[in-house]
């Protein structure tokens, strides 16, 4: 199975995970976005957009990470959460 197939399978599993902490959800989001789109782009949301700003910041922390590495980390995280 290719990394892309494993990633898509993990995306499907992520939708059925039990409730997670906000920190974990941000990590899942950031790794997904880095894997799909590469580095974050656009302006950082304003201070009153707390959720959007948190998501942007979580994604920005992965700046420079290769999309394949992000996919590997995403797969590992979803597997870990699924088996917890």
MARBA-3410 file (N, C-alpha, C, O; in Angstrom, 1 decimal):
84
0.9,-1.2,0.0,0.0,0.0,0.0,0.9,1.2,0.0,1.9,1.3,0.8 ~ 0.6,2.2,-0.8,1.4,3.4,-0.9,1.1,4.4,0.2,0.1,4.2,1.0 ~ 2.0,5.3,0.4,1.8,6.3,1.5,0.5,7.1,1.3,-0.2,7.4,2.3 ~ 0.2,7.4,0.0,-1.1,8.1,-0.3,-2.3,7.3,0.1,-3.3,7.8,0.6 ~ -2.3,6.0,-0.2,-3.4,5.1,0.2,-3.5,5.0,1.7,-4.6,5.0,2.2
-2.4,4.9,2.4,-2.4,4.8,3.8,-3.0,6.1,4.4,-3.7,6.1,5.4 ~ -2.6,7.2,3.8,-3.0,8.5,4.3,-4.5,8.7,4.1,-5.2,9.1,5.1 ~ -5.0,8.3,3.0,-6.5,8.4,2.7,-7.2,7.5,3.7,-8.3,7.8,4.1 ~ -6.7,6.3,3.9,-7.3,5.4,4.9,-7.3,6.0,6.3,-8.3,5.9,7.0 ~ -6.2,6.7,6.7,-6.2,7.3,8.0,-7.2,8.5,8.1,-7.8,8.7,9.1
-7.4,9.2,7.0,-8.4,10.3,6.9,-9.7,9.8,7.2,-10.5,10.4,8.0 ~ -10.1,8.6,6.6,-11.3,8.0,6.9,-11.5,7.6,8.4,-12.6,7.7,9.0 ~ -10.4,7.0,8.9,-10.4,6.6,10.3,-10.6,7.8,11.3,-11.3,7.7,12.3 ~ -10.0,8.9,10.9,-10.0,10.1,11.8,-11.5,10.6,12.0,-11.8,11.1,13.1 ~ -12.3,10.3,11.1,-13.7,10.8,11.2,-14.5,10.0,12.2,-15.5,10.5,12.7
-14.0,8.8,12.5,-14.8,8.0,13.5,-14.1,7.9,14.9,-14.4,7.0,15.7 ~ -13.0,8.7,15.1,-12.3,8.7,16.4,-13.2,9.2,17.5,-14.1,10.0,17.2 ~ -13.0,8.7,18.7,-13.8,9.3,19.8,-13.4,10.7,20.0,-12.4,11.2,19.5 ~ -14.1,11.5,20.8,-13.9,12.9,21.1,-12.4,13.1,21.5,-11.9,12.3,22.4 ~ -11.8,14.1,21.0,-10.4,14.4,21.3,-10.2,15.8,21.9,-11.1,16.6,21.8
-9.1,16.0,22.6,-8.8,17.3,23.1,-8.6,18.4,22.0,-8.3,18.0,20.9 ~ -8.8,19.6,22.3,-8.5,20.7,21.3,-7.1,20.6,20.8,-6.9,20.8,19.6 ~ -6.2,20.3,21.7,-4.8,20.3,21.3,-4.5,19.2,20.2,-3.8,19.3,19.3 ~ -5.2,18.0,20.5,-5.0,16.9,19.6,-5.7,17.2,18.2,-5.2,16.9,17.2 ~ -6.9,17.8,18.3,-7.6,18.2,17.1,-6.8,19.2,16.2,-6.8,19.1,15.0
-6.1,20.1,16.9,-5.3,21.1,16.2,-4.1,20.3,15.5,-3.7,20.7,14.4 ~ -3.5,19.4,16.2,-2.4,18.6,15.6,-2.9,17.8,14.4,-2.2,17.8,13.4 ~ -4.0,17.2,14.5,-4.6,16.4,13.4,-4.8,17.4,12.2,-4.4,17.1,11.1 ~ -5.4,18.5,12.5,-5.7,19.5,11.4,-4.5,20.0,10.8,-4.4,20.0,9.5 ~ -3.5,20.4,11.6,-2.2,20.9,11.0,-1.5,19.9,10.1,-1.0,20.2,9.1
-1.4,18.7,10.6,-0.7,17.6,9.8,-1.5,17.4,8.5,-0.9,17.2,7.5 ~ -2.8,17.3,8.6,-3.6,17.1,7.4,-3.4,18.2,6.4,-3.1,18.0,5.2 ~ -3.4,19.5,6.8,-3.3,20.6,5.9,-1.9,20.6,5.3,-1.7,20.9,4.1 ~ -0.8,20.3,6.2,0.5,20.3,5.7,0.7,19.2,4.6,1.4,19.4,3.6 ~ 0.1,18.0,4.9,0.1,16.9,3.9,-0.5,17.2,2.6,-0.1,16.8,1.6
-1.7,17.9,2.7,-2.5,18.2,1.5,-2.0,19.4,0.7,-2.0,19.4,-0.5 ~ -1.6,20.5,1.5,-1.4,21.8,0.8,0.1,22.3,1.0,0.4,23.3,0.4 ~ 0.9,21.7,1.8,2.2,22.2,2.0,2.1,23.3,3.0,1.2,23.4,3.9 ~ 3.1,24.2,3.0,3.2,25.3,4.0,2.0,26.2,3.9,1.4,26.5,2.9 ~ 1.7,26.7,5.1,0.6,27.7,5.3,0.8,28.9,4.5,1.9,29.3,4.3
-0.3,29.5,4.0,-0.2,30.7,3.2,-1.3,31.7,3.7,-2.2,31.3,4.4 ~ -1.2,32.9,3.2,-2.2,33.9,3.6,-1.9,34.6,4.9,-0.9,34.3,5.6 ~ -2.7,35.5,5.2,-2.5,36.3,6.4,-3.0,35.6,7.7,-4.0,34.8,7.6 ~ -2.4,35.8,8.8,-2.8,35.2,10.1,-4.1,35.9,10.5,-4.2,37.1,10.5 ~ -5.1,35.1,10.8,-6.4,35.7,11.3,-6.2,36.6,12.5,-5.3,36.5,13.3
-7.1,37.6,12.6,-7.1,38.5,13.7,-7.3,37.9,15.1,-7.8,36.8,15.2 ~ -7.1,38.7,16.1,-7.2,38.2,17.5,-8.6,37.8,17.9,-8.8,37.0,18.8 ~ -9.6,38.4,17.2,-11.0,38.0,17.5,-11.4,36.7,16.9,-12.5,36.2,17.2 ~ -10.7,36.2,16.0,-11.0,34.9,15.3,-10.2,33.8,16.0,-9.2,33.3,15.4 ~ -10.5,33.5,17.2,-9.7,32.6,18.0,-9.5,31.3,17.4,-8.4,30.8,17.3
-10.6,30.7,16.9,-10.5,29.3,16.3,-9.6,29.3,15.1,-8.8,28.5,14.9 ~ -9.9,30.3,14.2,-9.2,30.4,12.9,-7.7,30.6,13.2,-6.8,30.1,12.5 ~ -7.4,31.5,14.2,-6.1,31.8,14.5,-5.3,30.6,15.1,-4.2,30.4,14.7 ~ -6.0,29.8,15.9,-5.4,28.6,16.5,-5.0,27.6,15.4,-4.0,27.0,15.4 ~ -6.0,27.5,14.5,-5.7,26.5,13.4,-4.6,27.0,12.5,-3.7,26.2,12.1
-4.5,28.3,12.2,-3.5,28.9,11.4,-2.1,28.6,12.1,-1.2,28.2,11.5 ~ -2.1,29.0,13.4,-0.8,28.8,14.1,-0.3,27.4,14.2,0.9,27.1,14.1 ~ -1.3,26.5,14.4,-0.9,25.0,14.5,-0.3,24.6,13.1,0.7,23.8,13.1 ~ -0.9,25.0,12.0,-0.4,24.7,10.7,0.9,25.4,10.5,1.9,24.7,9.9 ~ 1.1,26.6,10.9,2.3,27.4,10.6,3.5,26.7,11.4,4.6,26.8,10.9
3.2,26.0,12.5,4.3,25.4,13.2,5.0,24.3,12.4,6.1,23.9,12.7 ~ 4.3,23.8,11.4,4.8,22.7,10.5,5.5,23.2,9.3,5.8,22.4,8.4 ~ 5.7,24.5,9.2,6.2,25.1,8.0,7.6,24.5,7.7,8.4,24.3,8.6 ~ 7.8,24.1,6.4,9.0,23.5,6.0,9.0,22.0,6.0,9.9,21.3,5.5 ~ 8.0,21.4,6.7,7.9,19.9,6.7,7.4,19.4,5.4,6.5,19.9,4.8
8.1,18.4,4.9,7.7,17.8,3.6,6.3,17.2,3.7,5.9,16.7,4.8 ~ 5.6,17.2,2.6,4.2,16.7,2.6,4.2,15.2,3.0,3.3,14.7,3.6 ~ 5.2,14.5,2.5,5.3,13.0,2.8,5.5,12.8,4.3,5.0,11.9,4.8 ~ 6.4,13.6,4.9,6.6,13.5,6.3,5.4,13.8,7.1,5.0,13.1,8.1 ~ 4.6,14.8,6.7,3.4,15.2,7.3,2.4,14.0,7.2,1.6,13.7,8.2
2.3,13.4,6.1,1.4,12.2,5.9,1.8,11.1,6.8,1.0,10.5,7.5 ~ 3.1,10.8,7.0,3.6,9.7,7.9,3.2,10.1,9.3,2.8,9.2,10.0 ~ 3.4,11.3,9.7,3.1,11.7,11.1,1.6,11.6,11.3,1.1,11.2,12.4 ~ 0.8,12.0,10.3,-0.7,12.0,10.4,-1.1,10.5,10.6,-1.9,10.2,11.5 ~ -0.6,9.6,9.8,-1.0,8.2,9.8,-0.6,7.7,11.2,-1.4,7.0,11.8
0.6,8.0,11.7,1.0,7.5,13.0,0.1,8.0,14.1,-0.2,7.3,15.0 ~ -0.2,9.3,14.1,-1.1,9.9,15.1,-2.5,9.3,15.1,-3.0,8.9,16.2 ~ -3.1,9.1,13.9,-4.4,8.5,13.8,-4.4,7.0,14.4,-5.3,6.6,15.1 ~ -3.3,6.3,14.0,-3.2,4.9,14.5,-3.1,4.9,16.0,-3.7,4.0,16.6 ~ -2.3,5.8,16.5,-2.1,5.9,18.0,-3.4,6.2,18.7,-3.8,5.6,19.7
-4.2,7.2,18.2,-5.4,7.5,18.8,-6.5,6.4,18.6,-7.3,6.2,19.5 ~ -6.4,5.7,17.5,-7.4,4.7,17.3,-7.2,3.5,18.3,-8.1,2.9,18.7 ~ -5.9,3.3,18.6,-5.6,2.2,19.5,-5.5,2.5,20.9,-5.1,1.7,21.8 ~ -5.8,3.8,21.3,-5.7,4.2,22.7,-6.9,3.8,23.5,-6.9,4.1,24.7
END
